[in-house]
Amino acid sequence: MSNEYEVYRTISLGTALQETLDEFVQSNQIKDKMAKRIFQQYDRSISKVFQSQIKNKVHFKSKLDIYRNCDNVWTLLFNGIEITFTDQQNQSIKLGQENKVKIVACEAKSDKKSKYNNNFDD
C-alpha cells in the first residue's frame, strides 16, 4: 500500500481512473500489479497537487458536537455550522448555514513542517 492517503480515489478523476484501469485489466492490456502501481502514483500525485496548488480556504464557525480520531483520521460532527469560502484574492463568500455537517480529515503528509502543524507530543 502507498504511504499516501487514498481519499482522493472517490473524486470523479479517481473513479474514472479506477473504471479505466479495471477495463484494461479485464481485457488483459495491463496486469493487476501495474494497475495498483498506477493507483499508488495517482495517490502521490493528487496529494502533491492539492498541497501545492490549492490556495483557497474554507472557514467554519460552529459548535462542535462530536469528534473522534482513529488512526490519524479525524471525524468531526458539527451542529449549526456557518461556512465561509476565501479565494486566492482574499475575497470572502458566505456559503450559508447548515444544520448538521460531518467532516472527515486526514493528517497531511509532508517533508516540511506546516506552520499550522501543532506538535503536542513535545
ChimeraX attribute file (.defattr): number of C-alpha atoms within 10 A of each C-alpha:
attribute: neighborCount
match mode: 1-to-1
recipient: residues
	/A:1	9
	/A:2	13
	/A:3	9
	/A:4	18
	/A:5	17
	/A:6	17
	/A:7	13
	/A:8	15
	/A:9	17
	/A:10	11
	/A:11	9
	/A:12	10
	/A:13	12
	/A:14	18
	/A:15	13
	/A:16	13
	/A:17	16
	/A:18	18
	/A:19	11
	/A:20	13
	/A:21	21
	/A:22	16
	/A:23	13
	/A:24	15
	/A:25	16
	/A:26	12
	/A:27	10
	/A:28	10
	/A:29	10
	/A:30	14
	/A:31	14
	/A:32	15
	/A:33	9
	/A:34	12
	/A:35	18
	/A:36	15
	/A:37	13
	/A:38	14
	/A:39	19
	/A:40	17
	/A:41	14
	/A:42	20
	/A:43	20
	/A:44	16
	/A:45	13
	/A:46	18
	/A:47	19
	/A:48	15
	/A:49	10
	/A:50	11
	/A:51	13
	/A:52	9
	/A:53	8
	/A:54	11
	/A:55	11
	/A:56	12
	/A:57	12
	/A:58	13
	/A:59	14
	/A:60	12
	/A:61	13
	/A:62	18
	/A:63	12
	/A:64	13
	/A:65	12
	/A:66	11
	/A:67	13
	/A:68	11
	/A:69	12
	/A:70	8
	/A:71	7
	/A:72	11
	/A:73	12
	/A:74	15
	/A:75	15
	/A:76	16
	/A:77	18
	/A:78	20
	/A:79	17
	/A:80	15
	/A:81	19
	/A:82	18
	/A:83	16
	/A:84	16
	/A:85	16
	/A:86	15
	/A:87	13
	/A:88	10
	/A:89	8
	/A:90	10
	/A:91	9
	/A:92	14
	/A:93	12
	/A:94	12
	/A:95	12
	/A:96	10
	/A:97	16
	/A:98	13
	/A:99	10
	/A:100	12
	/A:101	16
	/A:102	12
	/A:103	10
	/A:104	13
	/A:105	13
	/A:106	14
	/A:107	11
	/A:108	14
	/A:109	15
	/A:110	11
	/A:111	6
	/A:112	6
	/A:113	11
	/A:114	10
	/A:115	6
	/A:116	6
	/A:117	9
	/A:118	9
	/A:119	7
	/A:120	5
	/A:121	4
	/A:122	4
